[in-house]
């Protein structure tokens, strides 16, 4: 026995690290106690399998023993001294861990496995401390290297720290009683509202009825092809929520500057054409209209961040600060595909987008607020269906660009579709008036039904309104039915403001 034990001890790693000659956090006795309990107690592995992984053990021999236990547990085989010894023999690791003698010693040192979960959590905490020490040492080493860019190093550090925290943080289960009480309180609060909604109101009545308002902790994806009006919609919604309902809103714009966004908001609120806002060529009456109506935006709780190429880690930091300091209740991101996960390496862009969408959902749950992220659609929409059909270019969930994980992570997936854009006419093939019609398609709704909501897009002001708030449709002109050869001349869009607000249809066009 002594010979076997000494052979094992010769394989124990050095106990002093390079970081100042200090001993890394570990507890050999606790590791032995956990392994011994796993081989003694029948259900011990099911208790600790979510807490421990082989890397959590500091001693190399203990890692190999736990790997064998893990292998047996995955195969639903009995875990005891004999089966573990046999598994180690099959893996070729029995002699390296000290032989059957050391395995028997592990079981003889444990009287009971009653405290195995508590001991396992301590072992896991020691491992987390070692990971943080290793992380800090690597960052310190790179910081001393003056050839490294400090901004890049900050991004890498934040990315690695986020990765460590996501791997190790676990949330305990909750007994149902307090959750029931919370649900009843939310129902009571909703019943006291005149609107009858449980979430945040958008100002679009049919949409609010369908969703009961945007719900806390939900990730909402709003997707469309370029020039459909994505940015115009979220700006119109942000104006409604911040000005009409006094809801604190944060907008992260990765594509447009804060000045461009504010100009779009001014056009929206003041009902002035975008090209006039840009050129400043306003009549005296329009100047009066501008100065009078722009006061609606003064004092509104709208916070804009126009950091280009924003990383998910920067977003998390800024979002937490906005919620803490400004009580922000709603976050808009324009748009998801322009974000990155700086500091982390991925095999493909699809994997990176998957990580970003998953992190956005985690952030919505952490902050307990709804988050809206705009997303691009791929080109398959343009190549599908009949251009002369109102529904020929309707987007589908499979059109989400770069990652199917976006569809999986989102609680709600919506599309914006404007038939008029593809038909080039205010009337469809059946002479139905579709001038300004924007179909807001709720294609996925995790906690409710899916449906289409009719909105009106006023392209001259880049503004979305409730369909029933605009003047009634004019009568269809004689002969306005679309033919197979092209759009009806009476409804053809031409240059001027239409070019400014609709833009080109190719991929390079700035998404609205």
C-alpha positions as CSV (number, residue, x, y, z in Angstrom):
1,X,0.0,0.0,0.0
2,X,2.8,2.4,0.9
3,X,4.5,1.7,-2.4
4,X,1.3,2.4,-4.4
5,X,0.7,5.6,-2.4
6,X,4.2,6.9,-3.0
7,X,3.9,6.1,-6.7
8,X,0.8,8.2,-6.8
9,X,2.3,11.0,-4.8
10,X,5.2,11.3,-7.3
11,X,2.5,12.2,-9.9
12,X,1.0,15.0,-7.9
13,X,1.5,18.4,-9.7
14,X,3.7,21.1,-8.3
15,X,1.8,23.0,-5.6
16,X,3.5,26.4,-6.2
17,X,2.5,28.5,-9.2
18,X,4.5,31.0,-11.2
19,X,2.2,33.8,-9.9
20,X,4.3,35.1,-7.0
21,X,5.2,31.6,-5.8
22,X,1.7,31.3,-4.1
23,X,-0.2,28.1,-3.8
24,X,-3.3,27.9,-6.1
25,X,-6.7,27.3,-4.4
26,X,-7.3,23.6,-4.0
27,X,-8.3,21.1,-1.3
28,X,-7.0,17.6,-1.8
29,X,-8.9,16.2,1.1
30,X,-12.2,17.5,-0.2
31,X,-11.5,16.1,-3.6
32,X,-10.8,12.7,-2.1
33,X,-14.0,13.0,0.0
34,X,-16.1,13.7,-3.0
35,X,-14.7,10.8,-5.0
36,X,-15.0,8.4,-2.1
37,X,-18.7,9.4,-1.6
38,X,-19.4,9.0,-5.3
39,X,-18.2,5.3,-5.0
40,X,-20.1,4.7,-1.8
41,X,-23.5,6.4,-2.3
42,X,-25.8,5.1,-5.0
43,X,-27.4,8.5,-6.0
44,X,-24.4,10.7,-5.2
45,X,-23.4,11.2,-8.9
46,X,-26.9,12.5,-9.8
47,X,-26.4,15.2,-7.1
48,X,-23.0,16.5,-8.3
49,X,-23.0,15.8,-12.0
50,X,-24.3,19.4,-12.7
51,X,-21.8,20.9,-10.3
52,X,-18.6,19.2,-11.2
53,X,-16.7,18.4,-14.3
54,X,-13.2,16.8,-14.6
55,X,-11.4,20.1,-14.8
56,X,-12.7,21.0,-11.3
57,X,-10.3,18.6,-9.7
58,X,-6.8,20.0,-9.2
59,X,-5.0,16.6,-8.8
60,X,-4.4,14.9,-12.2
61,X,-5.3,11.5,-10.8
62,X,-8.5,12.8,-9.4
63,X,-9.5,14.2,-12.8
64,X,-9.0,10.8,-14.4
65,X,-11.0,9.0,-11.6
66,X,-13.9,11.5,-12.1
67,X,-13.8,11.0,-15.8
68,X,-14.3,7.3,-15.3
69,X,-17.1,8.0,-12.9
70,X,-18.6,10.4,-15.4
71,X,-18.4,7.7,-18.1
72,X,-20.2,5.2,-15.9
73,X,-22.9,7.7,-15.0
74,X,-23.5,8.6,-18.7
75,X,-23.9,4.9,-19.5
76,X,-26.2,4.5,-16.5
77,X,-24.0,1.8,-15.0
78,X,-23.4,1.2,-11.2
79,X,-20.7,3.4,-9.7
80,X,-18.7,1.8,-7.0
81,X,-15.1,0.9,-6.2
82,X,-15.0,-2.2,-8.4
83,X,-16.7,-0.6,-11.5
84,X,-14.6,2.5,-11.3
85,X,-11.4,0.4,-11.0
86,X,-12.5,-1.6,-14.0
87,X,-13.3,1.5,-16.0
88,X,-9.9,3.0,-15.2
89,X,-8.3,-0.3,-16.4
90,X,-10.2,-0.1,-19.7
91,X,-9.2,3.5,-20.2
92,X,-5.5,2.6,-19.5
93,X,-5.4,5.0,-16.5
94,X,-5.4,2.6,-13.5
95,X,-1.7,2.6,-12.8
96,X,-1.5,6.4,-13.3
97,X,-4.0,7.1,-10.5
98,X,-2.3,4.8,-8.0
99,X,-3.9,1.4,-8.8
100,X,-6.7,-0.4,-7.0
101,X,-5.1,0.3,-3.7
102,X,-5.6,4.0,-4.0
103,X,-9.2,3.6,-5.1
104,X,-10.0,1.5,-2.1
105,X,-8.3,4.1,0.1
106,X,-10.6,6.8,-1.2
107,X,-13.7,4.8,-0.1
108,X,-12.2,3.9,3.2
109,X,-11.7,7.6,4.1
110,X,-15.4,8.5,3.8
111,X,-17.9,7.5,6.4
112,X,-21.0,9.0,4.7
113,X,-21.9,10.7,1.5
114,X,-24.5,12.9,3.2
115,X,-22.4,16.1,2.6
116,X,-21.3,15.3,-0.9
117,X,-23.1,18.2,-2.5
118,X,-21.6,20.7,-0.1
119,X,-18.2,19.3,-0.6
120,X,-18.6,19.3,-4.4
121,X,-19.6,23.0,-4.4
122,X,-16.4,23.9,-2.5
123,X,-14.3,21.9,-5.1
124,X,-16.1,23.8,-7.9
125,X,-15.4,27.2,-6.2
126,X,-11.7,26.3,-5.9
127,X,-11.7,25.6,-9.6
128,X,-13.4,28.9,-10.4
129,X,-10.8,30.7,-8.3
130,X,-8.0,29.0,-10.2
131,X,-9.7,30.0,-13.5
132,X,-9.9,33.6,-12.4
133,X,-6.2,33.6,-11.3
134,X,-5.2,32.1,-14.7
135,X,-7.3,34.7,-16.5
136,X,-5.9,37.6,-14.5
137,X,-2.3,36.4,-15.0
138,X,-2.8,36.2,-18.7
139,X,-4.3,39.7,-18.9
140,X,-1.5,41.0,-16.7
141,X,1.1,39.5,-19.0
142,X,-0.5,40.9,-22.1
143,X,-0.9,44.4,-20.5
144,X,2.8,44.5,-19.9
145,X,3.3,43.9,-23.7
146,X,3.2,47.4,-25.2
147,X,2.7,46.0,-28.7
148,X,-0.9,45.0,-27.7
149,X,-3.7,47.5,-28.3
150,X,-5.3,48.4,-24.9
151,X,-8.9,48.6,-26.4
152,X,-8.5,45.2,-28.0
153,X,-7.2,43.8,-24.7
154,X,-10.2,45.3,-22.8
155,X,-12.6,43.6,-25.2
156,X,-10.8,40.3,-24.9
157,X,-10.7,40.5,-21.2
158,X,-14.4,41.2,-20.9
159,X,-15.2,38.4,-23.4
160,X,-13.2,35.8,-21.4
161,X,-14.6,37.0,-18.1
162,X,-18.1,36.7,-19.5
163,X,-17.3,33.2,-20.8
164,X,-16.1,32.1,-17.4
165,X,-19.2,33.5,-15.6
166,X,-21.6,31.8,-18.0
167,X,-19.9,28.5,-17.6
168,X,-20.0,28.5,-13.9
169,X,-23.0,30.4,-12.7
170,X,-26.0,28.2,-11.9
171,X,-29.4,29.3,-10.7
172,X,-31.1,27.3,-8.0
173,X,-34.6,26.0,-8.5
174,X,-37.5,27.9,-7.0
175,X,-40.5,26.3,-5.2
176,X,-43.7,27.3,-7.0
177,X,-45.5,29.2,-4.2
178,X,-43.6,32.5,-4.4
179,X,-43.9,32.4,-8.3
180,X,-47.7,31.9,-8.0
181,X,-47.8,35.0,-5.7
182,X,-45.8,37.0,-8.2
183,X,-48.0,35.9,-11.1
184,X,-51.2,36.9,-9.1
185,X,-49.7,40.3,-8.3
186,X,-48.9,40.8,-12.0
187,X,-52.5,39.9,-13.0
188,X,-53.9,42.3,-10.4
189,X,-51.6,45.1,-11.6
190,X,-52.8,44.4,-15.2
191,X,-56.4,44.5,-14.1
192,X,-55.9,47.9,-12.6
193,X,-54.7,49.3,-15.9
194,X,-57.2,51.0,-18.1
195,X,-55.6,49.5,-21.1
196,X,-55.8,46.0,-19.7
197,X,-52.3,45.2,-20.9
198,X,-49.7,43.5,-18.7
199,X,-46.7,44.7,-20.7
200,X,-45.3,48.0,-22.1
201,X,-47.6,49.7,-24.6
202,X,-46.3,50.5,-28.0
203,X,-49.1,52.8,-29.2
204,X,-50.1,50.3,-31.9
205,X,-53.4,49.1,-30.5
206,X,-53.9,45.9,-32.5
207,X,-50.3,44.9,-31.8
208,X,-50.7,45.6,-28.1
209,X,-53.9,43.4,-28.1
210,X,-52.0,40.6,-29.7
211,X,-49.0,40.7,-27.3
212,X,-50.6,42.3,-24.3
213,X,-47.7,44.7,-24.6
214,X,-44.0,43.9,-24.7
215,X,-43.4,41.6,-21.8
216,X,-40.5,41.7,-19.4
217,X,-37.5,39.3,-20.1
218,X,-38.7,38.8,-23.7
219,X,-36.3,39.0,-26.6
220,X,-38.2,40.4,-29.6
221,X,-36.7,40.1,-33.1
222,X,-38.1,42.5,-35.8
223,X,-36.8,41.5,-39.2
224,X,-37.2,42.8,-42.8
225,X,-35.5,43.3,-46.0
226,X,-33.7,46.7,-46.6
227,X,-36.1,49.6,-47.2
228,X,-39.1,47.9,-45.5
229,X,-39.0,50.4,-42.6
230,X,-37.3,48.6,-39.6
231,X,-35.6,51.6,-38.2
232,X,-38.6,53.8,-39.0
233,X,-40.9,51.4,-37.1
234,X,-38.7,51.2,-33.9
235,X,-38.2,55.0,-33.9
236,X,-42.0,55.5,-34.2
237,X,-42.5,53.0,-31.5
238,X,-39.9,54.6,-29.3
239,X,-41.5,58.0,-29.8
240,X,-44.9,56.6,-28.8
241,X,-43.5,54.9,-25.7
242,X,-41.2,57.7,-24.5
243,X,-43.4,60.7,-25.3
244,X,-47.0,59.3,-25.0
245,X,-46.4,56.8,-22.2
246,X,-43.3,58.3,-20.5
247,X,-41.4,55.0,-20.7
248,X,-37.6,55.3,-20.5
249,X,-36.1,53.9,-23.7
250,X,-32.5,53.1,-24.7
251,X,-31.6,52.9,-28.4
252,X,-28.3,51.3,-29.5
253,X,-27.7,52.3,-33.1
254,X,-24.8,50.5,-34.7
255,X,-25.4,51.9,-38.2
256,X,-26.8,55.5,-37.9
257,X,-25.3,58.4,-35.8
258,X,-27.3,59.9,-33.0
259,X,-27.8,63.0,-35.1
260,X,-29.2,61.0,-38.0
261,X,-31.6,59.3,-35.6
262,X,-32.7,62.5,-34.1
263,X,-33.3,64.0,-37.6
264,X,-35.5,61.0,-38.3
265,X,-37.4,61.6,-35.1
266,X,-37.9,65.3,-35.9
267,X,-39.3,64.4,-39.3
268,X,-41.6,61.8,-37.6
269,X,-42.9,64.2,-34.9
270,X,-43.0,67.4,-36.8
271,X,-44.4,65.9,-40.0
272,X,-41.7,67.5,-42.2
273,X,-40.1,65.6,-45.1
274,X,-36.7,64.1,-44.6
275,X,-35.0,66.0,-47.4
276,X,-36.2,69.3,-46.0
277,X,-34.8,68.4,-42.6
278,X,-31.5,67.6,-44.2
279,X,-31.3,70.7,-46.4
280,X,-32.9,73.2,-43.9
281,X,-35.0,74.7,-46.7
282,X,-38.1,75.3,-44.6
283,X,-40.8,77.9,-45.2
284,X,-41.6,80.2,-42.3
285,X,-44.7,78.1,-41.6
286,X,-42.6,75.0,-41.5
287,X,-40.1,76.6,-39.1
288,X,-43.0,77.4,-36.8
289,X,-44.2,73.9,-37.1
290,X,-40.7,72.5,-36.4
291,X,-40.1,74.7,-33.3
292,X,-43.6,74.0,-31.9
293,X,-43.8,70.2,-32.3
294,X,-40.1,69.4,-31.5
295,X,-40.9,70.4,-27.9
296,X,-42.6,67.0,-27.6
297,X,-39.1,65.4,-27.7
298,X,-37.6,67.8,-25.1
299,X,-37.3,66.1,-21.7
300,X,-38.4,62.7,-23.1
301,X,-36.5,59.7,-21.6
302,X,-34.9,58.6,-24.8
303,X,-31.2,57.6,-24.5
304,X,-29.2,57.0,-27.7
305,X,-25.9,55.2,-28.0
306,X,-24.3,55.2,-31.5
307,X,-21.2,53.2,-30.8
308,X,-20.2,51.5,-34.1
309,X,-19.4,47.8,-34.1
310,X,-20.7,47.4,-30.5
311,X,-19.8,44.2,-28.8
312,X,-22.2,42.1,-26.8
313,X,-20.0,42.7,-23.7
314,X,-20.1,46.5,-24.1
315,X,-23.8,46.3,-24.5
316,X,-24.2,44.3,-21.3
317,X,-22.2,46.9,-19.4
318,X,-24.0,49.9,-20.8
319,X,-27.5,48.3,-20.5
320,X,-26.9,47.5,-16.8
321,X,-25.8,51.1,-16.2
322,X,-28.8,52.5,-18.0
323,X,-31.2,50.3,-16.0
324,X,-29.5,51.2,-12.8
325,X,-29.0,54.9,-13.3
326,X,-32.0,55.8,-15.6
327,X,-34.5,53.1,-14.8
328,X,-34.6,52.2,-18.5
329,X,-37.6,49.8,-19.2
330,X,-37.0,49.0,-22.9
331,X,-34.0,48.5,-25.1
332,X,-33.8,48.7,-28.9
333,X,-30.8,47.4,-30.9
334,X,-30.4,48.5,-34.6
335,X,-29.3,46.0,-35.7
336,X,-28.2,42.5,-34.6
337,X,-25.9,41.5,-37.5
338,X,-23.7,44.6,-36.9
339,X,-22.8,43.4,-33.4
340,X,-19.8,41.3,-32.6
341,X,-18.4,39.1,-29.8
342,X,-15.0,40.7,-29.6
343,X,-12.5,38.7,-27.6
344,X,-14.0,35.3,-28.3
345,X,-13.1,33.0,-31.2
346,X,-15.7,31.2,-33.3
347,X,-15.5,28.8,-36.2
348,X,-17.9,30.8,-38.3
349,X,-20.0,33.9,-38.3
350,X,-23.1,31.8,-37.8
351,X,-21.7,30.6,-34.4
352,X,-20.9,34.2,-33.4
353,X,-24.4,35.4,-34.3
354,X,-25.8,32.4,-32.3
355,X,-23.8,33.5,-29.3
356,X,-24.9,37.1,-29.6
357,X,-28.6,36.2,-29.8
358,X,-28.3,33.8,-26.9
359,X,-26.6,36.6,-24.9
360,X,-29.3,39.1,-25.7
361,X,-31.9,36.6,-24.4
362,X,-29.8,36.2,-21.2
363,X,-29.5,39.9,-20.8
364,X,-33.3,40.4,-21.2
365,X,-33.8,37.8,-18.4
366,X,-31.1,39.3,-16.2
367,X,-32.5,42.9,-16.5
368,X,-36.1,41.7,-16.6
369,X,-37.0,44.1,-19.4
370,X,-38.0,43.5,-23.0
371,X,-35.3,43.9,-25.6
372,X,-36.0,44.5,-29.3
373,X,-33.3,43.6,-31.8
374,X,-33.6,44.4,-35.5
375,X,-32.4,41.8,-37.9
376,X,-31.7,41.5,-41.6
377,X,-33.4,38.9,-43.9
378,X,-31.5,37.0,-46.5
379,X,-32.0,37.4,-50.3
380,X,-34.3,34.4,-50.6
381,X,-37.2,36.8,-50.1
382,X,-36.4,38.6,-53.3
383,X,-36.2,35.4,-55.3
384,X,-39.4,33.9,-54.1
385,X,-43.0,34.3,-55.3
386,X,-44.6,36.6,-57.8
387,X,-43.8,40.3,-57.8
388,X,-47.3,41.1,-58.9
389,X,-48.8,39.1,-56.0
390,X,-49.5,41.0,-52.8
391,X,-48.3,38.0,-50.7
392,X,-45.5,36.8,-53.1
393,X,-42.7,38.4,-51.1
394,X,-43.9,37.7,-47.6
395,X,-41.0,36.8,-45.3
396,X,-40.8,33.6,-43.4
397,X,-38.9,32.4,-40.3
398,X,-36.4,30.5,-42.5
399,X,-35.4,33.9,-44.1
400,X,-33.7,35.1,-40.9
401,X,-30.1,35.9,-41.9
402,X,-26.9,34.1,-40.7
403,X,-28.3,32.0,-37.9
404,X,-31.3,29.7,-37.1
405,X,-30.4,30.4,-33.4
406,X,-32.1,33.8,-33.7
407,X,-35.4,32.1,-34.3
408,X,-34.8,29.7,-31.4
409,X,-33.7,32.3,-28.8
410,X,-36.4,34.9,-29.5
411,X,-39.6,34.9,-27.7
412,X,-41.3,36.9,-30.5
413,X,-40.3,37.1,-34.1
414,X,-41.9,39.7,-36.3
415,X,-41.6,40.8,-39.9
416,X,-42.4,44.0,-41.7
417,X,-43.8,43.6,-45.2
418,X,-45.0,46.4,-47.4
419,X,-46.7,45.0,-50.5
420,X,-46.8,48.4,-52.2
421,X,-43.0,48.3,-52.3
422,X,-42.9,45.2,-54.5
423,X,-46.1,46.0,-56.5
424,X,-45.0,49.6,-57.3
425,X,-48.7,50.5,-57.0
426,X,-51.2,51.7,-54.4
427,X,-53.7,49.0,-55.6
428,X,-53.2,45.2,-55.8
429,X,-54.4,42.9,-58.5
430,X,-57.9,42.9,-57.1
431,X,-58.1,46.7,-56.9
432,X,-57.8,46.7,-53.2
433,X,-56.2,49.9,-51.8
434,X,-52.8,49.1,-50.3
435,X,-51.3,52.6,-50.3
436,X,-49.0,52.8,-47.3
437,X,-50.1,49.4,-46.0
438,X,-47.5,47.8,-43.8
439,X,-48.2,44.3,-42.5
440,X,-46.6,43.6,-39.1
441,X,-46.3,39.9,-39.1
442,X,-46.0,38.1,-35.8
443,X,-44.6,34.8,-37.0
444,X,-43.5,33.4,-33.6
445,X,-45.0,34.1,-30.2
446,X,-43.8,31.9,-27.4
447,X,-46.6,32.9,-25.0
448,X,-49.4,33.8,-27.3
449,X,-51.0,33.6,-30.7
450,X,-49.5,34.7,-34.1
451,X,-51.3,37.0,-36.5
452,X,-50.8,39.9,-38.9
453,X,-51.3,43.5,-37.7
454,X,-52.2,46.2,-40.3
455,X,-50.2,49.5,-39.9
456,X,-49.8,52.5,-42.2
457,X,-46.4,53.6,-43.3
458,X,-46.3,57.3,-44.2
459,X,-43.1,57.3,-46.2
460,X,-42.8,61.1,-46.4
461,X,-42.3,61.2,-42.7
462,X,-40.8,57.7,-42.2
463,X,-43.5,57.1,-39.7
464,X,-45.7,54.1,-38.8
465,X,-49.3,54.7,-37.6
466,X,-52.3,52.7,-36.6
467,X,-54.2,51.7,-39.8
468,X,-57.5,53.3,-38.7
469,X,-56.0,56.6,-37.7
470,X,-55.3,57.7,-41.3
471,X,-57.8,59.0,-43.8
472,X,-59.9,56.4,-45.6
473,X,-58.6,55.0,-48.9
474,X,-59.5,56.7,-52.2
475,X,-61.6,54.8,-54.7
476,X,-59.6,52.7,-57.1
477,X,-59.1,54.4,-60.5
478,X,-60.5,52.7,-63.5
479,X,-58.0,50.4,-65.1
480,X,-55.7,50.4,-62.1
481,X,-55.7,46.6,-61.9
482,X,-52.1,45.3,-62.2
483,X,-51.2,43.4,-65.3
484,X,-48.5,40.8,-65.7
485,X,-46.3,43.3,-67.6
486,X,-45.7,45.8,-64.8
487,X,-47.2,48.2,-62.3
488,X,-50.1,50.5,-62.9
489,X,-48.9,53.9,-63.9
490,X,-51.2,55.7,-61.6
491,X,-49.5,54.2,-58.5
492,X,-45.9,54.3,-59.7
493,X,-43.5,55.7,-57.2
494,X,-41.0,58.2,-58.7
495,X,-38.0,60.2,-57.4
496,X,-37.9,62.9,-54.8
497,X,-39.0,62.0,-51.3
498,X,-39.8,58.4,-52.3
499,X,-36.1,57.8,-53.2
500,X,-35.0,59.3,-49.9
501,X,-37.4,57.2,-47.8
502,X,-37.5,54.0,-49.7
503,X,-34.0,53.8,-51.1
504,X,-32.6,51.1,-53.4
505,X,-33.7,47.5,-53.0
506,X,-30.2,45.9,-53.1
507,X,-28.3,44.7,-50.0
508,X,-26.2,47.8,-49.8
509,X,-29.2,50.0,-49.0
510,X,-29.3,51.2,-45.4
511,X,-32.0,49.2,-43.6
512,X,-34.9,51.2,-42.3
